[in-house]
């Protein structure tokens, strides 16, 4: 048995060194495996004999990190029983009343959480603590005509049902976010800030209709404003902070970045639930290990061939590369093929989710990186709320600054449309 374990260790060590974003020594590999362990193995409620992994909840969405992520790839919209997946996360916020308290919250958090339900709905809970709500999925079918045929896009009418802590007040904004892929997160961390900032054109000085802007966000790690690069609105600066946010909001696990329980003052059962004996559910060492694990997952690199060259030519012709810039440079000057400028752009009223996050306005989103589709084995969804089943649907939802690119796509002949879509599937 010991020989078998050693062999598995060596195989894993070889595979990780072959495909990860950096080569590892033995100490780094141990850290990688520790992070993987805490990312994949289930957490349990406190108090428990499993003290290294207790502290789940009291309110949560999944009992493992990977439970939200579905094997690290893009989240699915539905479960196998056709219910809303754990990957579809309802985020809540309310409008600022311009008091000093709200201004301070906006400066530190980027948005103002709902007073009763907090910033994110929890669909599960421990013991006798009522969960917050469930998600119902419905769509409105919208018909479009071009290429002498009918095409359809689907407008989501997602809603919350079984609200266990009372109805939401009228000024509550609800947005739904589908968990993005975790592969390539380490590459985003490595991109040189200068490579991102050089593409800013907030006032559209070159008159191309594109005015990307940076989102500067408050970091609890550095306790100052930093360039945001993670989440759909680029509202998080560092991967470690994104890991801590997910641990707290998705599983109710405390870290040095988020301490205490994820309960509001209106949730008595949540506040009265048993607590873990440790102040931090995830220690600093383990938080660093999980971050290290995600930073060193196998990364995407496009396969360049005839399809790639022809596809990117059509992609450029349609002016998609104005925002989906093929590559950015890391701190070593190497090209990282993100197909994103990682900047905010106005995507139009059709995609607006009514939520601002730091400098990102209601209809502004970070350009989504286009990578990893060729490795997805399951049916994946696109856009921030998973409304699009295909790349064509996603393109047809583009508005605002991307409206011209959408028109350019519609104007392509059928052969070029097919070529472009196959190109995207191969990234």
C-alpha positions in Angstrom: 0.0 0.0 0.0 2.9 2.4 0.8 4.5 1.7 -2.6 1.2 2.4 -4.3 0.7 5.7 -2.5 4.3 6.7 -3.4 3.6 5.9 -7.0 0.4 8.0 -7.1 2.3 10.8 -5.5 5.0 10.7 -8.2 2.5 10.6 -11.0 0.6 13.6 -9.6 3.8 15.5 -9.1 4.8 14.9 -12.7 1.3 15.9 -14.1 1.2 19.1 -12.0 4.7 20.1 -13.0 3.8 19.4 -16.7 0.6 21.4 -16.8 0.6 24.0 -14.0 1.5 27.6 -14.4 4.9 27.1 -12.6 7.2 24.2 -11.8 7.1 23.0 -8.2 9.6 21.7 -5.7 8.6 19.2 -3.1 7.6 21.8 -0.5 5.4 23.6 -3.1 3.8 20.4 -4.2 2.9 19.6 -0.5 1.3 23.1 -0.3 -0.6 22.4 -3.5 -2.0 19.1 -2.2 -2.9 20.7 1.1 -4.9 23.3 -0.7 -6.5 20.8 -3.0 -7.6 18.8 0.1 -9.3 21.7 1.8 -10.9 22.7 -1.6 -12.4 19.3 -2.3 -13.1 17.5 1.0 -16.5 18.3 2.6 -16.8 20.6 5.7 -19.1 19.7 8.6 -21.0 21.7 11.1 -19.5 22.6 14.5 -18.9 21.3 17.0 -17.4 18.1 15.6 -14.6 15.6 16.2 -13.4 16.6 12.7 -12.0 19.9 14.1 -9.9 20.7 11.0 -13.0 20.8 8.9 -15.8 21.9 11.1 -17.5 25.3 11.1 -19.8 24.9 8.1 -22.7 27.4 8.0 -25.0 28.0 9.8 -26.1 29.3 6.4 -24.4 28.0 3.3 -24.9 26.9 -0.4 -22.5 23.9 -0.5 -20.4 22.0 1.9 -17.3 22.0 -0.3 -15.7 24.6 -2.5 -15.9 22.3 -5.4 -19.6 21.8 -4.8 -20.2 25.3 -6.2 -17.7 24.9 -9.0 -18.6 21.5 -10.4 -15.1 20.1 -10.9 -13.5 23.5 -11.3 -15.1 24.3 -14.6 -18.0 26.6 -15.4 -21.0 26.3 -13.2 -24.1 24.6 -14.5 -27.5 26.3 -14.4 -29.6 23.1 -13.6 -29.1 20.1 -11.5 -29.8 16.6 -12.9 -33.3 16.8 -11.5 -33.8 20.1 -13.4 -33.8 22.4 -10.4 -31.6 25.5 -9.9 -28.0 24.5 -9.5 -25.9 25.6 -6.5 -23.7 27.3 -9.1 -26.4 30.0 -9.6 -25.8 32.5 -6.8 -28.4 35.2 -5.9 -26.6 38.4 -4.8 -28.6 41.1 -2.9 -28.0 44.8 -2.5 -30.0 48.0 -1.7 -29.6 51.5 -2.9 -27.5 53.9 -0.9 -29.4 56.5 1.2 -26.3 58.8 1.0 -25.7 58.7 4.7 -22.2 58.6 6.0 -22.8 55.0 7.1 -23.8 53.9 3.6 -20.9 55.9 2.0 -18.5 54.1 4.3 -19.9 50.7 3.5 -19.7 51.5 -0.3 -16.1 52.5 0.1 -15.2 49.3 1.9 -17.6 46.7 0.3 -18.5 48.1 -3.0 -22.3 47.6 -2.5 -24.7 47.6 0.5 -26.0 44.3 1.6 -29.7 43.6 2.4 -30.2 44.2 6.2 -32.1 40.9 6.7 -30.7 38.5 4.1 -27.2 39.9 3.7 -25.3 40.1 0.5 -26.0 36.6 -0.8 -28.8 34.1 -0.5 -28.0 30.8 1.2 -30.1 27.9 0.0 -29.0 25.5 2.7 -28.5 25.5 6.5 -27.5 23.3 9.4 -29.7 21.8 12.2 -32.9 23.8 12.8 -31.6 27.0 11.2 -34.0 28.0 8.4 -32.3 28.4 5.0 -32.9 31.8 3.4 -34.6 31.0 0.1 -34.6 28.8 -3.0 -34.2 29.9 -6.6 -36.8 29.4 -9.3 -35.7 29.5 -13.0 -37.9 30.7 -15.8 -37.2 32.3 -19.2 -38.9 34.6 -21.7 -38.3 33.6 -25.3 -37.3 36.5 -27.6 -37.4 36.1 -31.4 -34.9 37.8 -33.7 -34.8 37.7 -37.5 -31.7 37.7 -39.6 -30.1 35.5 -42.3 -33.6 35.0 -43.5 -34.4 32.9 -40.5 -35.6 33.0 -36.9 -33.1 33.1 -34.0 -33.9 33.1 -30.3 -32.4 34.5 -27.2 -33.8 33.9 -23.7 -34.3 36.6 -21.0 -34.1 35.1 -17.5 -36.9 35.6 -15.1 -35.2 34.1 -12.1 -37.0 34.6 -8.8 -36.6 33.7 -5.1 -39.2 31.4 -3.5 -39.7 30.2 0.1 -38.2 33.3 1.7 -37.9 32.2 5.3 -37.0 35.5 6.9 -39.7 37.7 5.4 -40.4 39.3 2.1 -37.8 41.6 0.4 -38.5 45.3 0.5 -39.1 47.1 -2.8 -35.7 48.7 -3.0 -33.9 45.4 -3.0 -31.8 44.6 -6.1 -31.3 40.9 -6.9 -28.7 39.8 -9.4 -27.8 36.2 -10.3 -24.2 35.1 -10.9 -23.2 31.8 -12.4 -19.9 30.5 -11.0 -17.1 31.0 -13.7 -14.3 28.5 -14.4 -11.4 28.4 -11.9 -8.9 27.2 -14.5 -6.6 30.1 -15.4 -7.1 32.1 -12.2 -3.4 32.0 -11.6 -2.8 33.5 -15.0 -5.0 36.5 -14.1 -3.0 37.0 -11.0 0.2 37.1 -13.0 -0.8 39.7 -15.5 1.1 42.9 -15.3 -1.0 45.8 -14.1 0.5 48.0 -16.8 -0.7 45.7 -19.5 -4.3 46.2 -18.3 -4.1 49.9 -17.7 -2.6 50.7 -21.1 -6.0 49.7 -22.7 -8.1 52.2 -20.7 -9.9 54.7 -22.9 -12.6 55.9 -20.5 -13.5 59.0 -22.6 -13.2 57.2 -25.9 -10.5 59.5 -27.2 -10.0 57.3 -30.3 -13.7 57.5 -31.2 -14.1 53.7 -31.7 -17.1 53.5 -29.4 -15.2 51.5 -26.8 -14.3 53.2 -23.5 -13.0 50.6 -21.1 -12.3 51.6 -17.5 -10.6 50.1 -14.5 -12.4 49.2 -11.3 -10.4 50.3 -8.3 -11.6 48.4 -5.3 -10.9 48.3 -1.6 -8.8 45.3 -0.5 -9.1 44.0 3.0 -5.6 42.5 2.6 -3.7 45.7 1.8 -6.3 48.0 3.3 -6.2 50.3 0.4 -7.5 50.6 -3.2 -6.2 48.2 -5.7 -6.9 47.3 -9.3 -9.8 44.8 -9.5 -9.4 41.9 -11.8 -11.6 39.1 -10.4 -15.5 38.6 -10.5 -17.9 39.6 -13.3 -17.5 43.3 -12.3 -13.8 43.2 -11.4 -14.6 43.9 -7.8 -11.9 41.9 -6.2 -8.1 42.6 -6.6 -6.5 39.4 -5.2 -7.2 35.7 -5.6 -6.7 35.1 -1.9 -9.4 37.6 -1.2 -11.7 35.9 -3.7 -11.1 32.6 -2.0 -11.9 34.1 1.4 -15.1 35.7 0.0 -16.3 32.4 -1.4 -15.5 30.5 1.8 -17.5 33.0 3.9 -20.5 33.6 1.5 -20.8 30.1 0.1 -20.0 27.9 3.1 -20.1 30.2 6.1 -16.4 29.6 6.9 -14.4 32.3 8.7 -10.9 33.4 7.7 -8.6 36.3 8.7 -10.4 38.3 6.0 -13.9 37.5 7.1 -14.3 36.7 10.8 -17.4 35.7 12.7 -20.6 34.1 11.4 -22.3 34.9 8.1 -25.6 35.9 9.9 -27.4 39.2 10.0 -28.8 40.6 13.3 -32.3 39.6 12.1 -31.5 35.9 11.9 -31.8 34.7 15.5 -31.5 30.9 14.8 -28.4 31.5 12.8 -26.7 33.6 15.5 -27.7 31.0 18.2 -26.4 28.0 16.3 -23.4 26.1 17.8 -20.0 27.7 17.0 -16.7 26.1 16.3 -14.2 26.4 19.1 -11.6 28.1 16.8 -11.8 31.7 15.9 -10.9 30.9 12.3 -12.4 28.0 10.5 -9.7 28.3 7.8 -6.3 29.2 9.2 -4.0 31.5 7.4 -1.8 28.6 6.3 -4.7 26.8 4.9 -6.1 29.8 3.1 -2.7 30.4 1.5 -2.6 26.7 0.5 -6.1 26.9 -1.2 -5.0 30.0 -3.0 -1.8 28.4 -4.1 -3.7 25.4 -5.4 -6.0 27.6 -7.5 -3.0 29.6 -8.7 -1.3 26.5 -10.0 -4.2 24.6 -11.7 -3.5 23.7 -15.3 -3.9 26.7 -17.4 -5.4 27.4 -20.8 -3.4 28.1 -24.0 -5.1 28.2 -27.4 -4.2 25.6 -29.9 -3.0 27.5 -32.9 -3.7 26.1 -36.4 -5.7 26.9 -39.5 -9.0 27.2 -37.6 -7.4 29.5 -35.0 -5.9 31.8 -37.7 -9.0 32.0 -39.8 -11.2 32.3 -36.7 -9.3 35.1 -35.1 -9.3 37.0 -38.4 -13.1 36.9 -38.4 -13.2 37.7 -34.7 -11.1 40.8 -35.4 -13.2 41.7 -38.5 -16.3 41.8 -36.3 -14.3 44.2 -33.9 -14.7 41.7 -31.0 -11.0 42.2 -30.3 -11.7 45.8 -29.2 -12.6 44.4 -25.7 -11.7 40.7 -26.0 -8.0 41.5 -26.6 -6.3 38.2 -27.5 -3.5 38.5 -25.0 -2.1 40.5 -22.1 1.5 40.4 -20.8 2.5 39.0 -17.4 5.3 40.5 -15.3 7.9 38.5 -17.2 6.7 39.9 -20.5 5.1 36.6 -21.7 1.8 36.6 -23.5 -1.2 35.4 -21.6 -4.1 34.5 -24.0 -7.1 35.8 -21.9 -9.1 37.2 -24.8 -10.1 39.9 -22.4 -8.8 43.4 -21.5 -10.0 42.8 -17.9 -11.6 46.2 -18.0 -15.2 47.4 -17.4 -17.5 48.1 -20.4 -21.1 49.2 -20.7 -22.9 46.2 -22.0 -26.3 47.9 -22.4 -29.7 47.8 -20.7 -30.4 44.3 -21.8 -27.6 42.9 -19.7 -27.7 45.4 -16.8 -28.2 43.7 -13.5 -29.1 46.8 -11.5 -26.0 46.4 -9.3 -23.0 48.6 -8.8 -19.8 47.3 -7.3 -17.2 50.0 -6.4 -16.7 51.9 -9.7 -18.6 49.4 -11.9 -22.0 50.8 -12.7 -25.2 48.8 -13.2 -24.7 47.9 -16.9 -20.9 47.6 -16.7 -19.1 44.3 -16.6 -15.5 43.1 -16.9 -14.8 41.6 -20.3 -15.1 37.9 -19.7 -12.0 35.9 -20.5 -12.6 33.5 -23.4 -10.8 30.2 -22.5 -11.3 26.6 -21.6 -14.4 25.9 -23.7 -12.6 23.0 -25.6 -12.0 21.2 -22.3 -15.6 21.4 -21.0 -17.3 18.0 -21.1 -20.7 19.1 -19.9 -23.1 21.7 -21.3 -22.0 25.1 -20.1 -23.8 28.4 -20.0 -22.5 31.9 -20.8 -22.8 35.5 -19.6 -22.9 36.5 -15.9 -26.3 34.9 -15.1 -26.0 31.9 -17.4 -28.8 33.0 -19.7 -27.0 32.0 -23.0 -26.8 28.4 -24.1 -24.6 29.2 -27.1 -22.0 31.7 -28.2 -24.5 33.1 -30.7 -27.0 33.8 -28.0 -24.3 35.5 -25.9 -23.3 37.7 -28.8 -26.9 38.7 -29.5 -27.3 39.9 -25.9 -24.4 42.3 -26.3 -25.4 46.0 -26.3 -23.9 49.3 -25.2 -20.3 49.5 -26.2 -20.6 46.1 -27.8 -23.6 46.9 -30.0 -21.5 47.5 -33.1 -19.7 44.2 -32.6 -23.1 42.5 -32.4 -24.2 44.2 -35.6 -20.9 43.2 -37.3 -21.6 39.6 -36.3 -25.1 39.7 -37.7 -23.7 41.2 -41.0 -21.3 38.3 -41.5 -22.1 35.7 -44.1 -23.1 32.2 -42.8 -19.7 30.7 -43.5 -17.9 33.3 -41.4 -20.5 33.1 -38.6 -19.9 29.3 -38.4 -16.2 29.8 -38.5 -16.3 32.4 -35.7 -18.4 30.2 -33.5 -16.2 27.1 -34.0 -13.2 29.3 -33.2 -14.7 30.3 -29.9 -15.6 26.7 -29.0 -11.9 25.8 -29.5 -10.5 28.3 -27.1 
